[in-house]
Amino acid sequence: MRKTHKKWQLAWNGNFPMTLAEGDVFTRKGFNMGATAIYRLQSVSAGLEYVFNPDPTRSYADTRSFSYSEETKWNNFRNLVALKFTCYFCKGISNADRDSGLTETNTAK
């Protein structure tokens, strides 16, 4: 979800827990979310980002022939706060030519 008001931009996203299955291997992903607030003034923007990912990702399998379990813990993303600063600039070619490169029969010249 994203909202823009004048020079402010607010965004939020969340992913609900889910389990993915690939053959006998299951991957359990926990709830995570992120929120961003950005203020933009001309070609400069500054913002704050928050990431919340409390539950690790767990891959596991349990069959007659083998058993497997692995967890990925991102402790630094449990309550991550980041400051953002961006400077925008453009450099390009100004093409005032109105020629599309096509002839009247829409074939290339």
C-alpha positions in Angstrom: 0.0 0.0 0.0 1.4 3.4 -0.9 0.0 6.9 -0.2 1.4 10.1 -1.6 0.5 13.6 -0.2 2.2 16.6 -1.6 5.9 16.0 -0.9 5.4 13.0 1.4 5.3 9.3 0.3 4.2 6.6 2.8 4.4 2.9 2.0 3.7 -0.3 3.9 3.9 -3.9 2.9 3.4 -7.1 4.9 3.8 -10.8 4.0 1.7 -13.3 5.9 3.1 -16.6 7.0 3.1 -19.3 4.4 4.4 -22.8 3.7 5.8 -23.7 0.3 6.2 -27.3 -0.8 8.8 -28.6 -3.3 8.5 -32.3 -3.4 9.3 -33.6 0.1 10.9 -30.4 1.2 8.8 -27.7 2.9 9.7 -24.1 3.5 7.9 -22.2 6.2 8.2 -18.4 6.0 7.1 -16.3 8.9 5.3 -12.9 9.0 7.3 -9.9 8.0 6.6 -6.3 7.2 8.2 -3.1 6.2 7.2 0.6 6.3 8.8 3.6 4.7 8.2 7.4 5.0 10.0 9.6 2.5 10.0 13.4 2.1 11.0 14.7 -1.3 12.1 18.3 -2.0 13.1 19.0 -5.6 15.9 16.5 -6.4 16.6 15.4 -2.9 14.7 13.0 -0.7 15.2 11.8 2.9 13.3 9.0 4.6 13.1 6.4 7.3 12.5 2.7 6.7 11.5 0.1 9.3 11.7 -3.7 8.8 10.2 -6.2 11.1 10.9 -9.9 10.6 10.6 -11.8 13.9 10.2 -15.3 12.6 13.0 -17.2 10.8 12.6 -19.1 7.6 12.6 -22.8 8.2 13.1 -25.5 5.6 12.4 -29.1 6.6 11.7 -32.6 5.3 10.7 -35.8 7.2 10.5 -39.0 5.1 11.3 -42.6 5.8 14.7 -42.3 4.1 15.9 -38.9 5.5 15.1 -36.1 7.9 16.3 -32.5 7.3 15.7 -29.2 9.1 17.4 -25.7 8.6 16.5 -22.3 9.9 17.7 -18.9 8.6 17.7 -16.3 11.3 18.0 -12.6 10.3 18.4 -11.2 13.8 19.5 -7.8 12.4 16.1 -7.6 10.6 14.0 -8.2 13.7 13.6 -4.5 14.3 15.7 -2.8 11.6 15.6 1.0 11.3 17.4 2.6 8.4 17.8 6.2 7.3 17.6 7.0 3.6 19.0 9.9 1.7 18.8 10.1 -2.1 19.9 12.8 -4.6 18.3 12.5 -8.1 19.9 13.8 -11.2 19.1 13.4 -14.9 21.5 13.4 -17.8 20.1 12.7 -21.2 19.8 13.7 -24.7 17.2 16.2 -25.6 15.7 15.1 -28.9 13.6 17.9 -30.4 13.3 16.0 -33.7 9.7 14.9 -34.3 10.8 12.2 -36.7 9.6 8.8 -35.6 11.9 6.9 -38.0 9.0 5.6 -39.9 7.7 6.5 -43.4 4.0 7.1 -44.2 3.6 3.4 -44.8 5.0 2.6 -41.3 8.1 1.0 -42.6 11.6 1.8 -41.4 13.5 4.4 -43.4 
